[in-house]
């Protein structure tokens, strides 16, 4: 049976964090964007423009041809374009949103941290572990916030499942299963084929970021990286990883050629006393819940919650604003960011 979404959100504790009310709560965060060629940059720029917590001070695009094209886009109307050195030397800038390719993440990230600015860094952050660890430790040493761009942190259904698991409503969570398929064009396939992990390395970090909140660090990681879609290239485009943890398994997968893939993306949490099924993960999302006994806002048996639209990026910037203005750590700690990167590399066959 359906559950009223408003009642569910209040009772389950799944709502987004409130706007911070501590130090400097009425002062806007001065943000800059470094790079405009990542697929997420438009959504992040729009999220900051729409937020009362942010002022977008300037944007840097290294490629003059790309900058000219972007500047003609209505989304960028009124924005100030600067060089990288001008951006990094501007002491008034609090936050740099680095919209980079994986091979750019570490050098760009270090420039931002060395300039003494907080960092929102696009994913994945390079294809090895130690350079990212050095970047994280540099941020930690300077007490600078470092936030990765994993897109499911505000997904209300996953947040509700995590709340239920922490409350003990699900009993023992022994299986987490998540998939994030895509339908890639050839330029994107070529980009992903640069890495041995292929489609797994490009996309599944979004899932692993949330899976680890239920499982902790996996004891073992088993991975299958296959080329099965019939496209004449070398991309590992049909991939699966199984994470073993004490008392359970987590399965994460992606394939790079699926029509209708967006509506298929899903996240399942299965416990001995209750289960959550969230699908799709973006767009207009729904959640099905089965409870052995009534718990919290949930009745015994199967029920459905219509979650409504699940926008990306907004939750990240709400969380950053909370941490920045209250001078407290981000919910996703430095160690969590390191663990996600490590586990993604293991799942991608790029780290033992």
Phi, psi and omega per residue, in radians:
X1 nan 2.637 -3.111
X2 -1.290 2.666 3.074
X3 -2.084 2.428 3.077
X4 -1.081 2.216 -3.040
X5 -1.101 -0.733 -3.094
X6 -1.094 -0.798 3.128
X7 -1.097 -0.694 3.139
X8 -1.091 -0.799 -3.079
X9 -1.113 -0.671 3.134
X10 -1.200 -0.801 -3.044
X11 -1.283 -0.547 -3.060
X12 -1.555 -0.180 -3.113
X13 1.242 0.449 -3.029
X14 -1.651 0.000 -3.088
X15 -1.230 2.756 3.091
X16 -1.128 2.709 3.103
X17 -1.080 2.554 3.141
X18 -1.254 2.771 3.062
X19 -1.044 2.341 -3.048
X20 -1.093 2.575 -3.116
X21 -2.149 0.313 -3.106
X22 -1.708 -2.606 -3.023
X23 -0.856 2.214 3.042
X24 1.151 0.500 -3.051
X25 -1.101 -0.436 -3.128
X26 -1.672 0.078 -3.113
X27 -1.778 2.258 -3.108
X28 -1.254 2.543 3.046
X29 -1.411 2.171 -3.137
X30 -1.512 1.985 -3.014
X31 -2.054 2.645 3.053
X32 -2.313 2.664 3.103
X33 -1.938 2.233 3.117
X34 -1.914 1.816 -3.114
X35 1.650 2.425 -3.104
X36 -2.267 0.281 -3.028
X37 -1.784 0.098 3.071
X38 -1.557 2.596 -3.099
X39 -1.131 -0.262 -3.114
X40 -1.622 -0.164 -2.947
X41 -1.128 -0.651 -3.111
X42 -1.099 -0.784 -3.139
X43 -1.126 -0.645 -3.121
X44 -1.271 -0.695 3.078
X45 -1.075 -0.783 -3.137
X46 -1.101 -0.702 3.141
X47 -1.074 -0.695 3.131
X48 -1.284 -0.653 3.088
X49 -1.064 -0.692 -3.088
X50 -1.360 -0.301 -3.047
X51 -1.505 2.393 3.048
X52 -1.259 -0.166 -3.076
X53 -1.544 -0.195 -2.972
X54 -2.185 2.602 2.924
X55 -2.202 2.068 3.091
X56 -1.417 1.917 -3.019
X57 -1.404 -0.786 -3.061
X58 -2.844 2.919 3.133
X59 -2.359 2.438 3.052
X60 -2.057 2.211 2.985
X61 -2.202 2.124 -3.028
X62 -1.233 -0.517 -3.079
X63 -1.593 1.999 -3.084
X64 -1.046 -0.622 3.133
X65 -1.149 -0.757 3.113
X66 -1.148 -0.730 3.141
X67 -1.044 -0.754 -3.141
X68 -1.078 -0.732 3.124
X69 -1.159 -0.764 -3.131
X70 -1.147 -0.697 -3.097
X71 -1.090 -0.437 3.122
X72 -1.429 -0.165 -3.140
X73 -1.358 2.310 -3.132
X74 -0.965 -0.513 3.141
X75 -1.059 -0.576 -3.068
X76 -1.629 0.076 -3.091
X77 -1.011 2.283 3.113
X78 1.494 -0.074 -3.133
X79 -1.373 2.632 3.124
X80 -1.689 2.192 -3.134
X81 -1.739 2.280 -3.093
X82 -2.350 2.941 3.028
X83 -1.388 2.911 3.100
X84 -1.071 -0.748 -3.123
X85 -1.134 -0.656 3.097
X86 -1.138 -0.717 3.127
X87 -1.105 -0.871 -3.043
X88 -1.216 -0.455 -3.108
X89 -1.556 -0.103 3.137
X90 -1.353 1.841 -3.056
X91 -1.223 -0.255 -3.116
X92 -1.387 -0.223 -3.095
X93 -1.400 2.213 3.133
X94 -1.561 -0.733 -2.964
X95 -2.269 2.368 2.991
X96 -2.007 2.188 3.072
X97 -1.699 1.856 -3.050
X98 -1.624 1.864 -3.115
X99 -1.763 1.479 -2.930
X100 -2.146 2.927 2.957
X101 -1.419 2.827 -3.085
X102 -0.952 -0.676 -3.094
X103 -1.312 -0.207 3.101
X104 -1.662 -0.261 -2.942
X105 -1.063 -0.799 -3.066
X106 -1.213 -0.899 3.127
X107 -1.100 -0.696 3.101
X108 -1.146 -0.746 -3.130
X109 -1.058 -0.744 3.134
X110 -1.110 -0.666 3.120
X111 -1.069 -0.711 -3.127
X112 -1.171 -0.825 -3.123
X113 -1.139 -0.719 3.123
X114 -1.113 -0.482 3.099
X115 -1.413 -0.031 3.068
X116 1.393 0.497 -3.089
X117 -2.018 2.622 3.045
X118 -1.203 2.719 -2.951
X119 -2.319 2.191 2.873
X120 -1.868 2.035 -2.944
X121 -2.016 2.278 3.140
X122 -1.165 2.828 -3.078
X123 -1.849 2.868 -0.437
X124 -1.222 2.755 -3.060
X125 -1.620 1.248 -3.138
X126 1.431 3.004 -3.026
X127 -1.939 0.258 3.044
X128 -2.354 2.920 -3.018
X129 -1.570 -0.863 -2.977
X130 -1.053 -0.740 3.114
X131 -1.060 -0.668 3.097
X132 -1.195 -0.670 3.094
X133 -1.059 -0.729 3.119
X134 -1.082 -0.687 3.112
X135 -1.129 -0.799 3.140
X136 -1.080 -0.762 -3.119
X137 -1.183 -0.558 3.071
X138 -1.136 -0.731 3.092
X139 -1.142 -0.733 3.141
X140 -1.088 -0.741 -3.109
X141 -1.108 -0.551 -3.133
X142 -1.656 0.060 -3.119
X143 0.995 0.709 3.086
X144 -1.799 2.420 3.129
X145 -1.254 2.368 3.063
X146 -2.242 2.054 -3.069
X147 -2.175 2.244 3.104
X148 -1.560 2.746 -3.030
X149 -1.613 0.778 3.056
X150 -1.323 2.309 -2.837
X151 -1.590 -0.039 -3.055
X152 -1.796 0.188 -3.064
X153 -1.202 -0.386 3.091
X154 -1.763 0.134 -3.081
X155 -1.171 1.998 -2.980
X156 -1.114 -0.625 -3.133
X157 -1.172 -0.771 3.104
X158 -1.132 -0.709 3.109
X159 -1.088 -0.678 3.113
X160 -1.160 -0.688 3.111
X161 -1.121 -0.707 3.125
X162 -1.139 -0.727 3.094
X163 -1.054 -0.782 3.136
X164 -1.089 -0.716 3.137
X165 -1.127 -0.734 -3.136
X166 -1.179 -0.512 3.101
X167 -1.359 -0.175 -3.118
X168 1.468 0.134 -3.093
X169 -1.182 -0.423 -3.071
X170 -1.644 -0.003 -3.037
X171 1.236 -2.472 -3.137
X172 -1.536 2.040 3.112
X173 -1.393 1.930 -3.043
X174 -1.998 -0.066 3.116
X175 -2.640 2.221 2.976
X176 -2.135 2.318 -3.088
X177 -2.381 2.229 -3.064
X178 -2.523 2.521 3.114
X179 -2.412 2.514 3.103
X180 -2.463 1.453 -3.138
X181 -1.433 2.956 -3.135
X182 -2.583 3.090 3.068
X183 -2.376 1.403 -2.926
X184 -1.365 2.462 2.958
X185 -1.440 3.014 -3.023
X186 -1.140 -0.714 3.096
X187 -1.015 -0.699 3.126
X188 -1.223 -0.658 3.074
X189 -1.064 -0.727 -3.141
X190 -1.103 -0.684 3.115
X191 -1.116 -0.819 -3.103
X192 -1.190 -0.493 -3.128
X193 -1.233 -0.175 3.076
X194 -1.111 -0.346 -3.010
X195 -2.043 2.471 3.132
X196 -0.988 -0.542 -3.128
X197 -1.364 -0.244 3.045
X198 0.948 -2.259 -3.091
X199 -1.088 -0.585 3.099
X200 -1.047 -0.836 -3.102
X201 -1.132 -0.637 -3.074
X202 -1.269 -0.725 -2.925
X203 -1.985 -0.561 -2.885
X204 -1.334 -0.205 3.015
X205 -1.003 -0.565 3.089
X206 -1.030 -0.683 3.129
X207 -1.333 -0.796 -3.106
X208 -1.030 -0.656 3.100
X209 -0.903 -0.716 -3.133
X210 -1.539 -0.632 3.135
X211 -0.990 -0.741 -3.071
X212 -1.116 -0.390 3.087
X213 -1.196 -0.414 3.101
X214 -1.613 -0.577 -2.939
X215 -1.871 -0.475 -2.919
X216 1.304 -3.058 -3.095
X217 -1.089 2.217 3.135
X218 -1.204 2.519 3.078
X219 -1.266 -0.689 3.138
X220 -2.416 2.633 3.070
X221 -2.269 2.150 3.088
X222 -1.975 2.348 -3.039
X223 -2.377 2.522 3.071
X224 -2.161 2.074 -3.089
X225 -2.123 1.779 -2.989
X226 -2.095 2.780 3.015
X227 -2.034 1.830 -2.970
X228 -2.262 -0.060 -2.960
X229 -1.571 -0.004 3.068
X230 1.480 -0.012 3.096
X231 -1.366 2.395 -3.061
X232 -1.419 1.280 3.031
X233 -2.655 -3.019 -3.052
X234 -1.832 0.132 -3.069
X235 -1.131 2.286 2.954
X236 -1.292 1.720 -2.905
X237 -1.963 0.118 3.100
X238 -2.463 1.721 -2.873
X239 -2.304 2.596 -3.114
X240 -2.550 2.434 2.991
X241 -2.279 2.448 3.061
X242 -2.028 2.125 3.134
X243 -1.797 2.187 3.078
X244 -1.710 2.265 3.039
X245 -2.338 2.906 -3.080
X246 -1.019 1.968 3.084
X247 1.570 0.157 3.139
X248 -3.111 -3.083 -3.141
X249 -2.293 2.672 2.950
X250 -2.272 2.336 3.141
X251 -2.027 2.196 3.092
X252 -2.238 2.438 -3.060
X253 -2.619 2.776 2.998
X254 -2.721 2.501 2.945
X255 -2.187 2.578 -2.966
X256 -1.665 0.050 -3.124
X257 -2.444 1.514 3.121
X258 -2.459 2.035 3.050
X259 -1.158 2.364 -3.133
X260 1.307 0.408 -3.015
X261 -1.099 -0.578 -3.091
X262 -1.041 -0.751 -3.131
X263 -1.337 -0.160 -3.129
X264 -1.599 -0.351 -3.048
X265 -1.044 2.351 -2.987
X266 -2.618 2.841 3.135
X267 -2.504 2.185 -3.109
X268 -2.181 2.406 3.076
X269 -2.194 2.083 -3.016
X270 -2.091 2.084 3.110
X271 -2.088 3.028 -3.114
X272 -1.230 -0.382 -3.100
X273 -2.105 -0.069 3.141
X274 -3.001 2.698 -3.105
X275 -2.460 2.610 3.052
X276 -2.113 2.423 3.003
X277 -2.261 2.027 -3.087
X278 -1.982 2.170 -3.119
X279 -2.859 2.404 -0.240
X280 -1.260 3.014 -3.092
X281 -1.485 -0.428 3.060
X282 -2.052 -3.061 -3.135
X283 1.087 -2.500 3.130
X284 -1.549 1.857 -2.972
X285 -1.774 2.651 3.057
X286 -2.299 2.765 -3.123
X287 -2.358 2.266 3.034
X288 -1.879 2.329 -3.071
X289 -2.213 2.344 3.037
X290 -2.113 2.187 -3.134
X291 -2.155 2.319 3.096
X292 -1.138 -0.652 3.056
X293 -2.393 2.749 3.124
X294 -1.057 2.308 3.137
X295 -2.508 2.307 3.105
X296 0.944 -2.253 -3.139
X297 -1.434 0.000 -2.993
X298 -1.774 2.425 3.096
X299 -1.561 2.922 3.041
X300 -1.159 2.442 3.119
X301 1.659 -2.920 -3.124
X302 -1.471 2.504 3.062
X303 -2.648 2.783 -3.088
X304 -2.142 2.398 3.052
X305 -2.079 2.134 3.044
X306 -1.470 1.929 -3.042
X307 -1.459 -0.297 -3.104
X308 1.331 -2.960 -3.112
X309 -1.050 2.469 3.126
X310 -2.108 1.410 -3.103
X311 -1.194 2.522 3.030
X312 -1.404 2.856 2.897
X313 1.327 -0.599 -3.072
X314 -1.028 -0.787 -3.111
X315 -1.081 -0.655 3.124
X316 -1.043 -0.794 -3.065
X317 -1.345 -0.480 2.983
X318 -1.114 -0.788 -3.116
X319 -1.173 -0.731 3.113
X320 -1.073 -0.772 -3.141
X321 -1.061 -0.720 3.116
X322 -1.037 -0.858 -3.087
X323 -1.171 -0.762 -3.105
X324 -1.121 -0.826 -3.036
X325 -1.349 -0.406 3.105
X326 -1.712 -0.033 -3.139
X327 0.962 0.807 3.118
X328 -2.236 2.867 -3.112
X329 -1.161 2.751 2.963
X330 -1.174 2.665 3.083
X331 -1.025 -0.735 3.078
X332 -1.549 1.881 -2.991
X333 -1.285 2.956 3.004
X334 -0.950 -0.769 -3.095
X335 -1.167 -0.614 3.083
X336 -1.122 -0.767 3.139
X337 -1.061 -0.687 3.089
X338 -1.129 -0.742 -3.129
X339 -1.138 -0.692 3.090
X340 -1.058 -0.817 -3.112
X341 -1.107 -0.768 3.111
X342 -1.043 -0.827 -3.079
X343 -1.188 -0.645 3.080
X344 -1.095 -0.751 3.115
X345 -1.113 -0.683 3.083
X346 -1.127 -0.764 3.141
X347 -1.170 -0.452 -3.117
X348 -1.578 0.073 -3.132
X349 1.218 0.393 -3.057
X350 -1.948 0.096 3.094
X351 -2.758 2.351 -3.112
X352 -1.477 nan nan
